Amino acid sequence: MPEQRPADRWPKGTGNPASSALEHAGFSTLEDLTRLTEKELLAMHGIGPKAIGVLKAALADRGLALREPDSST
């Protein structure tokens, strides 16, 4: 079986730059992203508002969400 490319592991519409950024940061599943806040994702080079929207929608479809920011930050 051929190795999956980063863009094949993420929801359609995520985009190659965002997919590559997630892979290089060590994330391989949507569930992995539940450890991050939106601000942390946006800080990654290659991830912008469009990718955030696609990822949040895909998480919501699975009953998941990004981590809420700590109230102390």
N, CA and C of each residue as an Amber inpcrd file, in Angstrom:
protein
   219
   0.8520000  -1.1870000   0.0000000   0.0000000   0.0000000   0.0000000
   0.8920000   1.2430000   0.0000000   0.6510000   2.1980000  -0.9160000
   1.4910000   3.3930000  -0.9530000   1.2650000   4.2590000   0.2830000
   2.3200000   4.9590000   0.6550000   2.2340000   5.8490000   1.8160000
   1.2910000   7.0040000   1.5080000   0.4710000   7.3600000   2.5000000
  -0.4490000   8.4860000   2.3050000   0.3300000   9.7950000   2.2950000
  -0.0570000  10.6740000   1.4060000   0.5120000  12.0140000   1.4090000
  -0.2010000  12.8110000   2.4930000   0.4600000  13.8520000   3.0700000
  -0.1910000  14.6380000   4.1280000  -1.5680000  15.1500000   3.7410000
  -1.7400000  15.6050000   2.5140000  -3.0210000  16.1680000   2.0940000
  -4.1350000  15.1250000   2.1010000  -3.7710000  13.8320000   1.9930000
  -4.7710000  12.7700000   1.9900000  -5.2630000  12.4240000   3.3940000
  -4.5680000  12.8780000   4.4100000  -4.9050000  12.5340000   5.7930000
  -5.8410000  13.5400000   6.4410000  -6.0240000  14.6570000   5.8250000
  -6.8090000  15.7430000   6.4080000  -8.0450000  16.0050000   5.5670000
  -9.0480000  16.6650000   6.1330000 -10.2900000  16.9020000   5.3880000
 -10.0450000  17.6660000   4.0880000 -10.8560000  17.3370000   3.0940000
 -10.7800000  18.0380000   1.8090000 -10.9640000  19.5310000   2.0530000
 -10.0960000  20.3270000   1.4610000 -10.1610000  21.7730000   1.6280000
  -9.1480000  22.3070000   2.6240000  -8.4580000  21.4080000   3.3160000
  -7.4560000  21.8570000   4.2830000  -6.3010000  22.5540000   3.5740000
  -5.9230000  22.0640000   2.4330000  -4.8500000  22.6720000   1.6550000
  -3.5030000  22.0330000   1.9560000  -2.6390000  22.0290000   0.9450000
  -1.3230000  21.4110000   1.0970000  -0.4420000  22.1010000   2.1330000
  -0.3640000  23.4500000   2.1630000   0.4930000  24.0720000   3.1780000
   0.0710000  23.7210000   4.6040000  -1.2300000  23.7460000   4.8530000
  -1.7170000  23.4240000   6.1930000  -1.4960000  21.9470000   6.5060000
  -1.7690000  21.0850000   5.5520000  -1.5580000  19.6480000   5.7590000
  -0.1050000  19.3510000   6.0800000   0.7840000  19.9520000   5.3300000
   2.2140000  19.7460000   5.5710000   2.6300000  20.2950000   6.9280000
   2.1010000  21.4500000   7.3020000   2.4400000  22.0370000   8.6040000
   2.0070000  21.1150000   9.7380000   0.8210000  20.5470000   9.6230000
   0.3290000  19.6360000  10.6520000   1.2030000  18.3880000  10.7430000
   1.5540000  17.8260000   9.5980000   2.4000000  16.6310000   9.5740000
   3.7690000  16.9230000  10.1860000   4.3710000  18.0380000   9.8070000
   5.6930000  18.3810000  10.3280000   5.6610000  18.6630000  11.8280000
   4.5220000  19.0760000  12.3410000   4.3890000  19.3230000  13.7750000
   4.0890000  18.0370000  14.5460000   3.9270000  16.9330000  13.8260000
   3.7340000  15.6480000  14.4740000   2.2960000  15.2070000  14.6490000
   1.3680000  15.8860000  13.9960000  -0.0430000  15.5130000  14.0840000
  -0.4000000  14.6120000  12.9100000  -1.1930000  13.5820000  13.1850000
  -1.5580000  12.6800000  12.1040000  -3.0560000  12.4150000  12.0180000
  -3.8230000  12.8400000  13.0320000  -5.2720000  12.6430000  12.9950000
  -5.9870000  13.8920000  13.4810000  -7.2560000  13.9960000  13.1260000
  -8.0620000  15.1050000  13.6370000  -8.1040000  15.0910000  15.1600000
  -8.1780000  13.8980000  15.7270000  -8.2390000  13.7780000  17.1800000
  -7.0100000  14.3970000  17.8410000  -5.8610000  14.3320000  17.1790000
  -4.6430000  14.9480000  17.7130000  -4.8220000  16.4500000  17.9150000
  -5.6300000  17.0610000  17.0600000  -5.7830000  18.5190000  17.1060000
  -6.5960000  18.9940000  18.2930000  -7.2960000  18.1100000  18.9640000
  -8.0980000  18.5210000  20.1200000  -7.2210000  18.9920000  21.2780000
  -5.9190000  18.7470000  21.1890000  -4.9750000  19.2140000  22.2180000
  -4.5730000  20.6660000  22.0110000  -4.9390000  21.2400000  20.8650000
  -4.5110000  22.5950000  20.5180000  -5.6610000  23.5910000  20.5540000
  -5.3100000  24.8420000  20.8100000  -6.2930000  25.9170000  20.6960000
  -6.2390000  26.4600000  19.2660000  -7.2430000  27.2260000  18.9110000
  -7.2530000  27.8540000  17.5900000  -6.0400000  28.7660000  17.4330000
  -5.6980000  29.4960000  18.4800000  -4.5490000  30.4080000  18.4400000
  -3.2540000  29.6400000  18.1740000  -3.1020000  28.4730000  18.8080000
  -1.9060000  27.6650000  18.5890000  -1.8400000  27.1600000  17.1480000
  -2.9690000  26.7640000  16.5990000  -2.9860000  26.3240000  15.2020000
  -2.6380000  27.4690000  14.2620000  -3.2310000  28.6240000  14.5060000
  -2.9680000  29.7780000  13.6350000  -1.5060000  30.2300000  13.6880000
  -0.8240000  29.9250000  14.7730000   0.5850000  30.3060000  14.9050000
   1.4950000  29.4510000  14.0220000   0.9760000  28.3360000  13.5110000
   1.7760000  27.4580000  12.6560000   1.8530000  28.0380000  11.2500000
   3.0580000  28.0740000  10.7170000   3.2550000  28.5660000   9.3530000
   2.5320000  27.6380000   8.3860000   1.6600000  28.1970000   7.5660000
   0.9220000  27.4150000   6.5800000  -0.5360000  27.1970000   6.9490000
  -0.8970000  27.5490000   8.1820000  -2.2850000  27.3660000   8.6090000
  -2.9230000  28.7360000   8.7720000  -3.9930000  28.9470000   8.0220000
  -4.7000000  30.2160000   8.0660000  -6.1660000  30.0180000   8.4060000
  -6.9340000  31.1010000   8.3260000  -8.3550000  31.0430000   8.6890000
  -9.1550000  30.0130000   7.9030000  -8.8610000  29.8360000   6.6200000
  -9.6090000  28.8560000   5.8150000  -9.3880000  27.4490000   6.3590000
  -8.1270000  27.0880000   6.5960000  -7.8190000  25.7560000   7.1280000
  -8.4460000  25.5650000   8.5020000  -8.4230000  26.6000000   9.3230000
  -9.0300000  26.5150000  10.6580000 -10.5160000  26.1790000  10.5170000
 -11.1980000  26.8530000   9.6130000 -12.6220000  26.6080000   9.4080000
 -12.9010000  25.1790000   8.9690000 -12.0920000  24.6830000   8.0410000
 -12.2610000  23.3150000   7.5410000 -12.0140000  22.3170000   8.6700000
 -10.9520000  22.5270000   9.4340000 -10.6120000  21.6020000  10.5160000
 -11.6570000  21.6290000  11.6270000 -12.1190000  22.8260000  11.9860000
 -13.1420000  22.9260000  13.0350000 -14.4400000  22.2460000  12.6070000
 -14.8190000  22.4040000  11.3500000 -16.0380000  21.7600000  10.8470000
 -15.8850000  20.2370000  10.8670000 -14.7210000  19.7450000  10.4660000
 -14.4860000  18.2960000  10.4730000 -14.4870000  17.7520000  11.8960000
 -13.9070000  18.4960000  12.8210000 -13.9360000  18.0780000  14.2270000
 -15.3720000  18.0400000  14.7330000 -16.1320000  19.0790000  14.4360000
 -17.5210000  19.1540000  14.8970000 -18.3420000  17.9860000  14.3530000
 -18.0740000  17.5850000  13.1050000 -18.7770000  16.4410000  12.5140000
 -18.5390000  15.1620000  13.3080000 -17.4360000  15.1040000  14.0240000
 -17.0920000  13.9300000  14.8330000 -17.4050000  14.1440000  16.3120000
 -18.0440000  15.2670000  16.6290000 -18.3660000  15.5600000  18.0150000
 -17.1690000  16.0290000  18.8210000 -16.1490000  16.5490000  18.1240000
 -14.9190000  17.0090000  18.7660000 -14.7470000  18.5060000  18.5570000
 -13.7790000  19.0800000  19.2500000 -13.4940000  20.5060000  19.0960000
 -12.0510000  20.7790000  19.4910000 -11.5630000  21.9290000  19.0510000
 -10.2570000  22.3740000  19.5000000 -10.3220000  22.6810000  20.9910000
  -9.1740000  22.6540000  21.6420000  -9.1090000  22.9520000  23.0680000
  -9.4500000  24.4230000  23.3030000 -10.2040000  24.6860000  24.3340000
 -10.5260000  26.0670000  24.6980000  -9.2970000  26.6870000  25.3480000
  -9.0440000  27.9830000  25.0970000  -7.8950000  28.6230000  25.7550000
  -8.0710000  28.6310000  27.2650000  -6.9640000  28.5090000  27.9790000
  -7.0120000  28.6080000  29.4350000  -7.4190000  30.0170000  29.8170000
  -8.2490000  30.1530000  30.8220000  -8.7020000  31.4810000  31.2440000
  -7.5670000  32.2880000  31.8400000  -6.4650000  31.6350000  32.2320000
  -5.3420000  32.3440000  32.8450000  -4.4050000  32.9420000  31.8240000
  -4.6210000  32.6510000  30.5120000  -3.7200000  33.1700000  29.4780000
  -4.3010000  34.3450000  28.7690000
